[in-house]
Amino acid sequence: MMKIKTPGTRTHHRKGFSLVEVVMALGIISFAFISLLGMLPLGLGTFRSAMDTSLSSHILQQISSQVQATDFDDLAELADTSFAFDDQGNKVSDSSPSTIYNVRIVLVQSGSQTQTELPGAISANLATLSVQIASNPGRQTLTSDASTGLWVATPGVNIATYSVFASRKK
């Protein structure tokens, strides 16, 4: 059956959305946004952890280069020193307000000599240094273990310990 439009009749076309449709769409969108906002702190924490790992690697490379450039007999002078770095991995003074990372170098000794134990032998031509990198944005006081000289765990401070080897150059 075909409709014929006469001059006096109006056809009604529905335009736009009903109130129910708008409310449903807003509910769905707000649910999605709340879920995304809930994941934001997790993402920021993961990002900060990745930045700490990346900068720790950069700082360790700087310290390792400094150890390799130091004469073997002068390693004791380099050991038991602390350094400070900013949030970009640049060396700063210990008292600088931009200090984020603290670094400590400790010479691992066997008795009173600089020796490194290897499987089956002890080498007097290889030194082991422990390098600790502390992410310390709150600038908390770090305490050391009396027997090892290494920093002990402090709440709110992420401390990573690495070993760096230096050999006697002949």
For each residue, the residues with C-beta under 8 A, 3 or more apart:
1:
2:
3:
4:
5: 9 11
6: 9
7:
8:
9: 5 6
10:
11: 5
12:
13:
14:
15:
16:
17: 21 22 25
18: 21 22
19: 22 23
20: 23 24
21: 17 18 24 25
22: 17 18 19 25 26
23: 19 20 26 27
24: 20 21 27 28
25: 17 21 22 28 29
26: 22 23 29 30
27: 23 24 30 31
28: 24 25 31 32
29: 25 26 32 33
30: 26 27 33 34
31: 27 28 34 35
32: 28 29 35 36
33: 29 30 36 37
34: 30 31 37 38
35: 31 32 38 39
36: 32 33 39 40
37: 33 34 40
38: 34 35 41
39: 35 36 42 43
40: 36 37 43 44
41: 38 44 45
42: 39 45 46
43: 39 40 46 47
44: 40 41 47 48
45: 41 42 48 49
46: 42 43 49 50
47: 43 44 50 51
48: 44 45 51 52
49: 45 46 52 53
50: 46 47 53 54
51: 47 48 54 55
52: 48 49 55 56 135 158
53: 49 50 56 57
54: 50 51 57 58
55: 51 52 58 59 85 87 88 89 101
56: 52 53 59 60 101 133 135 160
57: 53 54 60 61
58: 54 55 61 62 89
59: 55 56 62 63 85 89 101 103 133
60: 56 57 63 64 131 133 162 164
61: 57 58 64 65
62: 58 59 65 66 89 91
63: 59 60 66 67 83 103 105 131 164
64: 60 61 67 68 131 164
65: 61 62 68 69
66: 62 63 69 70 78
67: 63 64 70 75 78 105 129 164 166
68: 64 65 166
69: 65 66
70: 66 67 74 75 77 78 166
71: 74 75 169
72: 75 114 125 127 166 167 168 169
73:
74: 70 71 77 78
75: 67 70 71 72 78 79 107 114 127 129 166
76: 79 80 107 114
77: 70 74
78: 66 67 70 74 75 81 105 107 129
79: 75 76 105 106 107 129
80: 76 104 105 106 107 149
81: 78 104 105
82: 94 102 103 104 105
83: 63 91 94 102 103 104 105
84: 91 92 93 94 96 99 101 102 103
85: 55 59 89 90 91 92 99 100 101 102 103
86: 89 90 92 96 98 99 100 101
87: 55 98 100
88: 55
89: 55 58 59 62 85 86 101
90: 85 86
91: 62 83 84 85
92: 84 85 86 96 98 99
93: 84 96 99
94: 82 83 84 99
95: 99
96: 84 86 92 93 99
97:
98: 86 87 92
99: 84 85 86 92 93 94 95 96 102 136 139
100: 85 86 87 135 136 137
101: 55 56 59 84 85 86 89 133 134 135 136
102: 82 83 84 85 99 133 134 136 142
103: 59 63 82 83 84 85 131 132 133 134
104: 80 81 82 83 131 132 134 142 144 150 151
105: 63 67 78 79 80 81 82 83 129 130 131
106: 79 80 129 130 131 132 148 149 150
107: 75 76 78 79 80 114 127 128 129
108: 116 127 128 129 130 163
109: 112 113 114 115
110: 113 115 116 117 122
111: 115
112: 109
113: 109 110 124
114: 72 75 76 107 109 124 127
115: 109 110 111 122 123 124 126 127
116: 108 110 122 123 126 127 128 165
117: 110 121 122 123
118: 121 122 123 126
119:
120:
121: 117 118
122: 110 115 116 117 118
123: 115 116 117 118 126
124: 113 114 115 168
125: 72 167 168
126: 115 116 118 123 165 166 167 168
127: 72 75 107 108 114 115 116 165 166 167
128: 107 108 116 163 164 165
129: 67 75 78 79 105 106 107 108 163 164 165 166
130: 105 106 108 148 150 161 162 163 164
131: 60 63 64 103 104 105 106 161 162 163 164
132: 103 104 106 150 151 159 160 161 162
133: 56 59 60 101 102 103 159 160 162
134: 101 102 103 104 142 151 154 157 158 159 160
135: 52 56 100 101 157 158 159
136: 99 100 101 102 139 140 142 157
137: 100
138: 156 157
139: 99 136
140: 136 154 156 157
141: 154
142: 102 104 134 136 151 152 154 157 159
143: 151 152 154
144: 104 148 149 150 151 152
145: 148 149 150 151 152
146: 149
147:
148: 106 130 144 145
149: 80 106 144 145 146
150: 104 106 130 132 144 145 161
151: 104 132 134 142 143 144 145 154 159
152: 142 143 144 145
153: 157 159
154: 134 140 141 142 143 151 157 159
155:
156: 138 140
157: 134 135 136 138 140 142 153 154
158: 52 134 135
159: 132 133 134 135 142 151 153 154
160: 56 132 133 134
161: 130 131 132 150
162: 60 130 131 132 133
163: 108 128 129 130 131
164: 60 63 64 67 128 129 130 131
165: 116 126 127 128 129
166: 67 68 70 72 75 126 127 129
167: 72 125 126 127
168: 72 124 125 126
169: 71 72
170:
